[in-house]
Amino acid sequence: MTDVTASPAPGIAKADDPGRYVVMIAVAAALAVFLLRDRMPALTTYPDGAIIPFKEWVGAVMNWLKVNLTWFTRSIAAVMDVPLRFAINLLAKGFKFGYGPQAVVLPRLSWLGVVGVMGWLGYLYGGWRLALLCGGGFFALALFGVWDNAMLTLALIVICVPFCVVTGLLVGIWSYRSPGFNGYVITPALDLMQTIPTFAYLIPMLLLYGASPVSALLATGLFATPPMVRATLLGLNKVPPEIRDFADMAGCTRRQKLWRVLLPSAKPSLMIGVNQVIMLALNMVIISSMIGAGGLGYDVLLALRALKIGQAMEAGLAIVIIAIVLDRLSQAMARREPAPAAEGSTWARHGNIIIAVGLLALTTLFAFAVPALASFPKSLTVTTAPLWKAGVDWLTLNLFDTIETVRVFVLLNFLNPLRAAFEGLPWLGVLLVIVALGWRLGGWRLALLVGLLGFFAASSGLWVPAMQTLYLAGAATLVACLLGIPLGIWASRSNRVEAVVVPVIDTLQTIPMFCIIIPVVMLFRVGDVTALIATVAFAIVPAVRYTNHGLRQVPVQLIEAGQVAGCTRWQLFRHVQLPVAMPEIMLGINQAILLALSMIIICAMVGTRDLGQEIFKALAKADSGRGIVAGLVIAFIGIIADRLITAWVARRKRRGGLA
């Protein structure tokens, strides 16, 4: 079978491409700067005398806000505390009216009623399987004895998610109405909010609102809102033109067209946004527990500090259970077709709501007579903590030599040399290369953007920590892609493999970051190897998902054309499927980089030396300027990678005729 003559792959620079030579000159200049580092040290290590005092400026602004706007921030906290306190009392603590013997105490919702309602919702939207998952998952929280703190966590989610959804919906509509404002203000703000480390949110919240559940709520809301904005904008833009035209011909006003036509048509995308809000909010519960959220996140932190692996894993798995239940339930709601409006009696229109409220009311009332309905009997609870501890102890005892050999080998032969190489990168040489890449891929605007963001890292005095961060994130992304892309290719070529791989990566996506790092710490101890393994486990998900999706979305016509031309299976993959799917694969690599950067701050807890340590020190000392600037540097690294890869993907699509 003869090979098919392949034209140059889309996106490959032609010989007369001037941008190619600009990049080559920039690389040569960077190499020259590196070789002459002893003669021109100021071009390698940013001079201390030229450091711009961003930390002091940001700190001064935050202190001014604290002094002059405390009355305003505390007023917001008081308003937000009302619904949050109600949810906490309803789900976790109960209501108390009055003082002393005359006080009237109303119990919280019965655990049995909550379990029943979750099972009922699962049945309505997904049948018996989802009912068993939702009801069984919440019953497990009671059975494992973590119900009280699980309800504290759920109370935060119940208030935070609607707040994020409504805010994200309104901002998304604003973005849709004002494309210019979206491009220049909203999109950059969302990029910054999604790339800045989660811990960096805690510092201004702690300074302005104090250590309280409201601070945790606001920090979680800031972190979880951007996906809803993006999903709203995407959904509105995807509404077919014929639906828009029909609304215009029907005489709809602008408001009627939005609320009665466009938003209902965009419901699938909106529900995906809701799903992502829930997942990100649950990912923040452990971190936000540091400033007063309490709940399961606080249990994990206490267990980690005491090195109690069993208790930490049990509390972490409780978070995973809540995440999986809410994830599957929200996905089922997104997939369900809207039912026609019911007419007739109140029962026909609101029967499901009446059943749920009635179940909660009856079980809570019966709790007065049956205490076991108010709190799950402790005598019936079980714990898996000893099993987790025994498992880790067994692995440590029997595989210690092997684990230690692997750890030392990876550290000495891979991580330490890579760290030294990144720490020695000259700041001017790196800036020249990224500016040249920006100019070639996106023109002078992209070159200016990446150049300014890179210069901020150098001029703030954080160049070496930035390179240490880039080293660890880069190493983790490399390993995640070396493992994830072949796995995604395998899944795309076998439905059986996909049926196994997809649930695994879905579970990895729902597991909070702390829960990934706990067992790795116990096996590999603190250090860069532990950080690498935990980060790879977190960042491998998009590498697998986007590769599988990209290869499965290759048009059938192209595959049939290759088969008619006589391509073997390998030739078909190499010359047809892979080039067409390459933009999606690169987007997966882009997301892997961003997820790896988001793990940096968590990895700082296990002994890494990078910008994450800067934020930790700032949090311990309440140094807002230091923490925010370090967070911005991490965010800017992510934005640079995102913009360059996105520009490369767009360029490749244009050249391949896919745009």
N, C-alpha and C positions, 0 to 999 in steps of 0.2 A: 504494500500500500504506500503510495508516494505521499510525501509530506506536502501540506498545503502551503503555498507561498504566502507568507504573512506580511502585511503592510506594517510599517513602523507603528508600534503601540501608541495609542492616543496619549497625549500628555508628554511624550518624549521630546526634548528640545531639538529643534532642527539645527543644522550647522550654522545657519545665519542668524540664530537667535542671539541678540546682543546681551540679554539677561544672563545667558550662560557664561559669557566671558566676564561679566561683572562679578558673578559669584566666584569664579575661578580667581580673579584678582583679589577679592576680599579674603579668600582662603589663604592665598599666598601671603598677603599682608599680615594676616593673623599668625601664620607660621613664622614670619620674620620677627614679629613682636615677641613671640615665644622664645625664639632662639637668641634674641638680644635682650632677654629679661634681666640679665645682670648689669648691662650697660644702661638700660632705660627702665629702671624699676617702677617708675610712676605710670608706665603704660601697662604694667602687669598687675601691680597692686595699687588700687585707687589711693591717692595720697590722703593722709589723715587731715591735712590742712585744708583740703578742698571739699570735705564732707559737708553736705547741706543739713542743717539741724531739723529735719522733718519730725523727729521724735519730740523735740522740745516744742515745736509749733503745734503739733497735734495734741500734746499734753496740755498746753496752755489753753487751747480751744475747749477741750473737754473739761478742764477745771472751771473755765468761765461759764460753760453750760451748767455745770454742777452748782455753782454759786448763784447764778441768776435765774435758772429755769427749774430749780428743784421743786418749787411750788406747782409748776405745770406738770412735770413728770410724775410727781406723787399724786396729783389729781387724776391723771390718766390711770395710774396704778389703782387708785381707789375705785374708779369706775369699772376697770377690768376685773377687779377682785370680786365684784358682786356675782356675775355669772359663774366665775371659776369656783368661788366658795360654795355656791348652790350645787354645782355638779359634784364637788368633793363630798359635801354633806349627803347628797342624794345617793351616791354610789358607794361611799367609803365610811363616813363617820356618823351619819344620822343628824337629826335636827334637835337642838335644845333651846327651849324657850323659858326664860326666867332663871332664877338662881335659888340655890338651897333646896330644902325639901319640897317646896312648891313648884319646882321646875318641871316643865312638861317635856318629855323626851319622845320624839318620833323616830322610829328605826329607819335605817337606810333600806334600800331595795333588797329584797331577799335574793340570796345567791341563786336559789332555785328558779326564781322568776327571770333573772337575767339570763341564766343558761337556757331556759325555755324560750325566751324571746329570740335569742341568737339562733337557736335551732329552727324556730318558726320563720325567721327571715331567710335562713339558708334554704328552707323548703320552698318558700315563695319564689325565690330567684334562681334556684339551681336544682331543686328536687331533693330526694332523700340523701344522696351522697353529700351534697353541700350541707344539708341539715345535720348530718352526723359529724361532719368536720367542724361546723360552727358550734353546735351544742356540745360535742365531745371535747373540743378545744377549751371552751370556757369551763366545762366540768373539771378538766384536768387542772386548771388553775386553783379550784377549790380543793381538789384531791391532794395536790402537792403542798397545800398550806400557805400559798402566796396570794390568796384572794384579796386581802386588805390592801396590800401594796399594788397589786395588779389593778384594782379599782381606782387607786390614786392616779396611776398612770393613765388609765382609760378616761378619767375625768379631765385630765389635761388635754388628751386627744379630742374628746367630745367638744370641748370649747375651742381648741386651737384650729381644728380642721374646718369648721364652718367659717371662722374668722378668715382663714387663709383663702378658702374657696371664694367667698364673697369679695374680698379685696382683690384677689387675682382675677376674678371675672370682670370687675369694674375696670381694672387697669388694662386687661386684655381688650375690652371694648374700646377703651380710650386709644390704645395702640392701633386698633383696626380703623378707628375714625380718623386718626392723625398719623399717617405713615411717616411723615417727616419727623415729627416729635418722637415717634417710636424708634426711628433709625439713629437719631442723634442723642436721645436721652434714655428712653426706657430700655432698649436692648443693651447698651453699655452698662446700665445699672444692674440689669438682671445678670449679665456676665460676671460682674463684680460680686454680686450676692451669692452666686453659685460656685465661685472659685475661691472665695475667701474662706479660710479654715473655720470650722465650727466654733472652736475655742475663742477665736477672735471676736465672736458675737457676745461672749460672756462679759468681756471687760467693760464696754460702754453700758451694757444693761446693769451690771453690778454697780457701776459708778452713778448712774442716773436714777435707778429704781430700787437699789438696795437688794439684799439677798432675800428673795421671797418667791413664792410660786408665780407671781405675776411677771417677775423678771424672766423666769424660765419660760413662761408662756410667750412673751414678746420675742425672746431670742429664738425660740422654736418657730414662731410665726415668720420671722424674717428669713429664716433658713428654708422654710417649706413652701413659701408663696410663689417663687419664680416659676416652677413647672406649671402652675395653674394659669399664669399669665401667658406663657408660651402656648399651652394647649388651647386656650381661648382664641388667641390670634390665629393659630393654625386651623382650628375648626371653622372659624368664620371665613377664612380665605379659601377653604376647601368646599364651601357650599356651591353646588353646581350653578352655572349662570342661568339655566332655565328656571330654577326655583326663584332666583332673584327677579327675573323678568316676570314671572307669574305674580309675585307679590306686588310689583309695580302696576301690572295690568289690573289687579284686583282693587287698586286704589288705596293700598295701605299707606299710612303715614310713615315717616322715618322711624318713629318709636315702635309702631305696630310691626313694621317689617323686621326690626331687630328682635323684639321679644317674642313675637308669635310665629316668625318664619325662620330667621337665620339661626337663632340660638337653639330651637328645637331640632333643626337640621344638623347642627354641630354637636348634638348630644354625645355621640361616641367619643369624639376627641375630648369633650369636656369631662367625661367620666374617667378617661385615662389620666387627665390632669388631677382629678380628685384622688385617684389611686396613688399617683406619685406624691401628692401632698401627704397622704396617710403614711406612706413608707418613709418619707424624709422626716416627718414629725416623730415617728417611732425611733428613727436612727438618732434623734437628738435627745431622747429621754434620759440616757445615761449622762451625757455631757451637761444637760441643763440641770440635772440633780445636784451639780456642784454649787449652784446658786439658789437652792431652795425648792426644787421641784419635788424631791422626795420620791416615793414609789419604788418601783423595781430598779430603776437606775441607781438609786442610793444603795439598795441592797448589793448590787454588783460592785459599786465602788468600795463599800465597807469590806466585802469579801476579798477584793483584790488587794486592799491595803494589808489585810491580815493573811494574805496568801492562802485563803481557804478555797481551793479549786472547786470543791463540790458545791458549796453554797453559791459561788459565783456562776458556775455553769447552770445551776438550777434556776437562779433568778434570770440569767440570760436567756435560757430556753423559754421561760414564761413570756419574755418580750417577743421571742420568735413566734410563739403560739398566737399571741395577739396580732402580730404582724401578718402571719399567714392567713388567719381567719378574716381579718379586715381586707387583706389583699384579694383573696378569692371572692369574698362577698361583693366588693366594689367592682371587680371584673365581671362578675355575673350580672350586676346591675347595668353595667355598660353594654353588655351583649344583648340584654333583653329588649325585645321590640316594645315600643310604647303601646300600652293597651288603650283601646278606644274608651272615651269618657263614658262612665256608667251613668245610667239614668234611673230614676225611681227613688226608692227609699234610702234613708241614711245608711242602713246596713249594706246595701248594694254598693254604695259609693265609698264607705269608710269602714267596711267590715274588718279588714286586716288590722287597721289601727286599733279598732275597738278590742279585738282579740288580744293584741299585744299589751295594751294598757290594762285590760281586765286581768290578764295573767300576772302582771306586775303587782297590781293592787291586791288581788286575792292572796298571793303568796306572802306579800308583806304584812297583810292583816293577820294571816294565820301565824306569822312569826311571833305575835304577842303570846299565843298559846303554846306554840312549839318552838322553843329556842333554837333547835337545830336548823330551822329555816332562816334564822337571822344570821347565824355564823355556822359554817360547816364544822361539825364536831372534830376537835383536835385528835380525839382517839381514833378517828377513821382516816386521818391524813397519812400520807406516805411521803417518803423523801428519797430522792435519787442521789443525794450528795455523797453518801458513802461509796456508791457504785462509781461515780465519776472519779473520786479520789483514789479508789482502789485501782481503777483502770489506768490512771496516769502513773500511779506508783508502780504498777506492774510493768508498764512500758519503760519507765525510768530505770527500774531494777534490771530488767532483762535486755534492754536495748541501749543502755547508757553508752557503752563503748562505741557502738555503731553510730548513734546520734551524735556523740562528741566528735567522732572522726569526720563525719559529714560536715558538722558545723565548722570545725577548724579548717578543713579543706576549702570550703566555700569562702570562709573569711580570708584566709591567707592568699588564695590563688585567684580569687575573683573580686571580692568586695574591697579589700584594702588597696590593691593596685588601682582599681577604678576610682576609689575615693581620692587617692593621691593625684591621679590624672585630672580629675575635675577641680580639685582645690588649686592646682597649678595653672588653670586656664586664665589667660590674661583678659582683663575686663574689656580693654579696647578691641582686642582681636575678636572676642565673642560678639561684641556690638557690631563690628564691621560685617561679620558673616550674616547675622540675623537681619541687619538692614538691607544687605544685598539680596537675601532671599525674599524679604518683604517687597523690595522694588521689582524683582523679577516676577513674583507670583501675583501681586496685587497693585503695583504702581506706587507712586510716591506717597499716597496716603497711608497705605499699609506699612511702608518703610518708615515713615515718620512715627506711626503709632508704636511699632515694636521697638524702634530706637529709643523713644522716650521712656517706655516701660522698662526696658533694659537698663537705661541710664539711671532710672530711679533706684534700682537695686544696688548699683555701684555707688551712687552719690549719697545714699543713706548710710553707708558704712557697713552694709550687710552682704557684700559681695561673696565672701568666703562661705558664710552660712547658706547663702542662696545656691552656691555651687554644690555644697553638701546636700542640700535638699534635692537639687536637680540630679545628683548622682544616685541617690536612693530611689527617687521616683523613676528615673530613667532605667535603672537596673531592674526594678520591679515590672515596669512596662515591657521591657525586653523579654523577660522570662514569661510574663503573662501572655504575650503575643506568640512566643515560640511554642507555648503549650496550647493556647486558646485557638489560634488560627487553624492549625491542623485538626483540632477537635471539631471546630466549626465546619471545616471542609468535609470531615468524615460524617458529621450529622447531616449535612446537606445532601449527601449521596446515599443515605440509608435512613428510611423512616423508623426502623427499629432503634437505631442509635439515637436519633432525634427524640424518640419517646422516652429514652433514659436520660439524655443530657439536659433537655429543657427543664424538667422538674428540679434537677440538681442546681442549675444556675438560677432558677427562680428562687429556690431556698437560700442560696448564697446571697441573692439580692435583698432578701428580707431580713437576714441575720444582721443585727446591729454590729458595728465595727468592733466594739469591745468584746463581743462574744466570739469573734474570730481569733482575737489575739490571746485570749485567756489560756486555752490549751497549748498554744505554741510557746508561750512563756514558760509553762511548766515543763515542757520537753526540751526546749533549746536555750532556756535561761534568757536573760536580758542581753540586748546587743543588736547589731545590724542584721544578723542572720534571722533572728526572730522577726524583726521589722520587715525584712524582705519576704519571708514566707507569708506573714499575715497580709501584707499589701498585695502580693500576687493572688491570694485567695479572693481578695476583694475586687481586684482590677481585671481578673480573667473573664468576668461575666460579659462585658460588652465585646471583648475580642471574639468570644464564641458566638454570641447572639448576632452581631452584625455580619460576621462571615457567613453564618448559616443563612441569614435572611438575604444577603446580597446574592449568594449563589442560587438560591431558590427563586429569586425574582428575575433571573435572566430570561428574556423573552423566548418563548418556545420557537418562534420563527427563526431566530438566530441559531438555535441548537439544531433545528431541522436542516437549515442551510448547510451547516458544517457537516452533518451526517451525509447529505446528498453529495457534498464535495469529496467524500471519502475519508474524512478524519477518523483516526482511531480515538478511543476514549480519552487517552492522554492528550492527544493533539486538540481534541475538542475542549478539554478543560484548560489547556495552556493558552490556546489562541482565541477562544471565544468566551468561555465562562469567566475565567479569571480577569481578563481585561475589563469586561463589562461590570463585574462585581467589585473591581478595585476601589472605586469611590466609597462604597459602603464599608469595605474592609478598613479603609483609612479612617473613616468616621468612627469605627470601632476602636481603632488605635487611639484616636483623639480622646474618646470617652475613657479609655483605659488610663491615659495620662492624667486626666482630671480626677478620676477616682483614686489613683495612686497619690496625687498631691493632697487629696482630702484625708488620706490616712496618715500623712506625715505628722500631724499634731498628735494623733493617737500613739504613733510609734515613739514619740518623744518620751512617753511614759515608760518605755522599756529601754532607755539608755542611749538613744541616738543623739548625735550632735548636729543640729541643723536649726532651721528657723523655728521648728516646733519647740525647741528648748527656749528660744527667745520668748515665745508667747507664754510658755509655762512660767518662766521667771517673772514676766510682766504681770501675769494673773496673780502670782503669789504676793507680789509687792504692790498690787493695784496701780501699776505704772501704765496708764492708758496709752500714752504716746508710743512707748516701746512696743507694746502688744499690737496696736493697730497698724503701725508701720511694718512690723514683721509679717502680719497677716496680709497686708497689701502686697508685699513682695512675693509671697506665695501665690496670691491671686494673679499678679501680673505675669508670673511664670506660666500659669495655666492659660491666661488670655493670649500670650505670645504663641504658645503651642497651638491653641485652638484656632487663632486667626491664620497662621501659616498653613496648617493642615486643611482648613476649610477653603482657603484660597487655592491650594493645590488641587483639591477635589473639584472645585468649580472650574478651574482651568482645564483639568483633564476631561470633564464632562463636555465642555465647549468644543474641545478639539476632537472628541470622539462622537460629536453630534448627539449627545445624550441630554443636553440641557434644553 
